[in-house]
Amino acid sequence: MAQSIATAISIAILLLLVPLAACSPTTSSAPTTAPATQPSGAAPTGAFSLDVTPVTDGKADQPTKVTATTSPGAKCTIQVTNPKTGTKSSYPKDNIKTADASGKVVWEWTIHRQVAKGDGTILVTAELDGKTVTKEVLFRVIQSDY
């Protein structure tokens, strides 16, 4: 009986250690190189991705700008949701653009004078070759008369 218990405990310990062994680092004599880094804000090479700058200092009746970085040629759409009311803004008017050769898209508009202070959202969607990627970021208005 004691031998059966010892065997059962050994098996239980072995089952616990096998997954841990899979996670332990291994050593290799092969030389290693650091992965290539992307310029800040650039979409990773070979991957369809999307990076969007948030608006953190918006002011009513003042210009603002949102920049997205994705794959060149991607069709990009922006949708801004106003702080407090949660309504979808009709700005920017040119809400659909195509990413340039470097993958950049820039939307510029003047924040409506009646937009209230607070936090809303900016939703950008990029589409290319049947693939879609979406990113939501902050739209913060820090100065308004409303």
Contacts in CASP RR format, 6 or more apart in sequence:
PFRMAT RR
TARGET T0000
AUTHOR 0000-0000-0000
METHOD contacts of the structure
MODEL  1
MAQSIATAISIAILLLLVPLAACSPTTSSAPTTAPATQPSGAAPTGAFSL
DVTPVTDGKADQPTKVTATTSPGAKCTIQVTNPKTGTKSSYPKDNIKTAD
ASGKVVWEWTIHRQVAKGDGTILVTAELDGKTVTKEVLFRVIQSDY
36 45 0 8 1.000
38 44 0 8 1.000
38 45 0 8 1.000
41 51 0 8 1.000
41 69 0 8 1.000
42 51 0 8 1.000
42 69 0 8 1.000
43 49 0 8 1.000
43 50 0 8 1.000
43 51 0 8 1.000
43 69 0 8 1.000
43 70 0 8 1.000
43 71 0 8 1.000
43 103 0 8 1.000
48 70 0 8 1.000
48 71 0 8 1.000
48 74 0 8 1.000
48 126 0 8 1.000
48 128 0 8 1.000
48 129 0 8 1.000
48 131 0 8 1.000
48 133 0 8 1.000
49 70 0 8 1.000
49 71 0 8 1.000
49 133 0 8 1.000
50 68 0 8 1.000
50 69 0 8 1.000
50 70 0 8 1.000
50 124 0 8 1.000
50 126 0 8 1.000
50 133 0 8 1.000
50 134 0 8 1.000
50 135 0 8 1.000
51 68 0 8 1.000
51 69 0 8 1.000
51 70 0 8 1.000
51 135 0 8 1.000
52 66 0 8 1.000
52 67 0 8 1.000
52 68 0 8 1.000
52 69 0 8 1.000
52 122 0 8 1.000
52 124 0 8 1.000
52 135 0 8 1.000
52 137 0 8 1.000
53 65 0 8 1.000
53 66 0 8 1.000
53 67 0 8 1.000
53 68 0 8 1.000
53 137 0 8 1.000
54 122 0 8 1.000
54 137 0 8 1.000
54 138 0 8 1.000
54 139 0 8 1.000
54 140 0 8 1.000
55 64 0 8 1.000
55 66 0 8 1.000
55 122 0 8 1.000
55 137 0 8 1.000
55 138 0 8 1.000
55 139 0 8 1.000
55 140 0 8 1.000
56 138 0 8 1.000
56 140 0 8 1.000
56 142 0 8 1.000
57 140 0 8 1.000
57 142 0 8 1.000
58 64 0 8 1.000
58 111 0 8 1.000
58 139 0 8 1.000
58 140 0 8 1.000
58 141 0 8 1.000
58 142 0 8 1.000
58 143 0 8 1.000
59 111 0 8 1.000
59 141 0 8 1.000
59 142 0 8 1.000
59 143 0 8 1.000
59 144 0 8 1.000
60 111 0 8 1.000
60 112 0 8 1.000
60 113 0 8 1.000
60 114 0 8 1.000
60 115 0 8 1.000
60 141 0 8 1.000
60 143 0 8 1.000
60 144 0 8 1.000
60 145 0 8 1.000
60 146 0 8 1.000
61 110 0 8 1.000
61 111 0 8 1.000
61 112 0 8 1.000
61 113 0 8 1.000
62 110 0 8 1.000
62 111 0 8 1.000
62 143 0 8 1.000
63 108 0 8 1.000
63 109 0 8 1.000
63 110 0 8 1.000
63 111 0 8 1.000
64 108 0 8 1.000
64 109 0 8 1.000
64 110 0 8 1.000
64 111 0 8 1.000
65 106 0 8 1.000
65 107 0 8 1.000
65 108 0 8 1.000
66 78 0 8 1.000
66 106 0 8 1.000
66 107 0 8 1.000
66 122 0 8 1.000
66 124 0 8 1.000
67 104 0 8 1.000
67 105 0 8 1.000
67 106 0 8 1.000
68 76 0 8 1.000
68 78 0 8 1.000
68 99 0 8 1.000
68 104 0 8 1.000
68 105 0 8 1.000
68 106 0 8 1.000
68 124 0 8 1.000
68 126 0 8 1.000
68 135 0 8 1.000
69 99 0 8 1.000
69 103 0 8 1.000
69 104 0 8 1.000
69 105 0 8 1.000
70 76 0 8 1.000
70 99 0 8 1.000
70 103 0 8 1.000
70 105 0 8 1.000
70 126 0 8 1.000
70 128 0 8 1.000
70 133 0 8 1.000
71 99 0 8 1.000
71 103 0 8 1.000
71 126 0 8 1.000
71 128 0 8 1.000
72 99 0 8 1.000
72 100 0 8 1.000
72 101 0 8 1.000
72 102 0 8 1.000
72 103 0 8 1.000
73 98 0 8 1.000
73 99 0 8 1.000
73 100 0 8 1.000
73 103 0 8 1.000
73 128 0 8 1.000
74 98 0 8 1.000
74 99 0 8 1.000
74 103 0 8 1.000
74 105 0 8 1.000
74 126 0 8 1.000
74 127 0 8 1.000
74 128 0 8 1.000
75 96 0 8 1.000
75 97 0 8 1.000
75 98 0 8 1.000
75 99 0 8 1.000
75 126 0 8 1.000
75 127 0 8 1.000
75 128 0 8 1.000
76 96 0 8 1.000
76 97 0 8 1.000
76 98 0 8 1.000
76 99 0 8 1.000
76 105 0 8 1.000
76 124 0 8 1.000
76 125 0 8 1.000
76 126 0 8 1.000
76 127 0 8 1.000
77 95 0 8 1.000
77 96 0 8 1.000
77 124 0 8 1.000
77 125 0 8 1.000
77 127 0 8 1.000
78 92 0 8 1.000
78 95 0 8 1.000
78 107 0 8 1.000
78 122 0 8 1.000
78 123 0 8 1.000
78 124 0 8 1.000
79 88 0 8 1.000
79 89 0 8 1.000
79 95 0 8 1.000
79 122 0 8 1.000
79 123 0 8 1.000
79 124 0 8 1.000
79 125 0 8 1.000
80 88 0 8 1.000
80 89 0 8 1.000
80 91 0 8 1.000
80 92 0 8 1.000
80 120 0 8 1.000
80 121 0 8 1.000
80 122 0 8 1.000
80 123 0 8 1.000
80 139 0 8 1.000
81 87 0 8 1.000
81 88 0 8 1.000
81 89 0 8 1.000
81 120 0 8 1.000
81 121 0 8 1.000
81 122 0 8 1.000
81 123 0 8 1.000
81 139 0 8 1.000
82 88 0 8 1.000
82 89 0 8 1.000
82 115 0 8 1.000
82 116 0 8 1.000
82 120 0 8 1.000
82 139 0 8 1.000
83 115 0 8 1.000
83 116 0 8 1.000
83 117 0 8 1.000
83 118 0 8 1.000
83 119 0 8 1.000
83 120 0 8 1.000
83 139 0 8 1.000
83 140 0 8 1.000
83 141 0 8 1.000
84 116 0 8 1.000
84 117 0 8 1.000
84 118 0 8 1.000
85 116 0 8 1.000
86 120 0 8 1.000
89 112 0 8 1.000
89 115 0 8 1.000
91 109 0 8 1.000
91 110 0 8 1.000
91 111 0 8 1.000
91 112 0 8 1.000
92 107 0 8 1.000
92 108 0 8 1.000
92 109 0 8 1.000
93 109 0 8 1.000
94 107 0 8 1.000
95 107 0 8 1.000
97 105 0 8 1.000
97 106 0 8 1.000
97 107 0 8 1.000
98 105 0 8 1.000
99 105 0 8 1.000
99 126 0 8 1.000
111 141 0 8 1.000
113 145 0 8 1.000
114 144 0 8 1.000
114 146 0 8 1.000
115 141 0 8 1.000
115 144 0 8 1.000
115 146 0 8 1.000
116 141 0 8 1.000
116 144 0 8 1.000
116 146 0 8 1.000
117 141 0 8 1.000
117 142 0 8 1.000
117 143 0 8 1.000
117 144 0 8 1.000
117 146 0 8 1.000
118 140 0 8 1.000
118 141 0 8 1.000
118 142 0 8 1.000
119 138 0 8 1.000
119 139 0 8 1.000
119 140 0 8 1.000
120 138 0 8 1.000
120 139 0 8 1.000
120 140 0 8 1.000
120 141 0 8 1.000
121 136 0 8 1.000
121 137 0 8 1.000
121 138 0 8 1.000
121 139 0 8 1.000
122 136 0 8 1.000
122 137 0 8 1.000
122 138 0 8 1.000
122 139 0 8 1.000
123 134 0 8 1.000
123 135 0 8 1.000
123 136 0 8 1.000
124 134 0 8 1.000
124 135 0 8 1.000
124 136 0 8 1.000
124 137 0 8 1.000
125 132 0 8 1.000
125 133 0 8 1.000
125 134 0 8 1.000
126 132 0 8 1.000
126 133 0 8 1.000
126 134 0 8 1.000
END
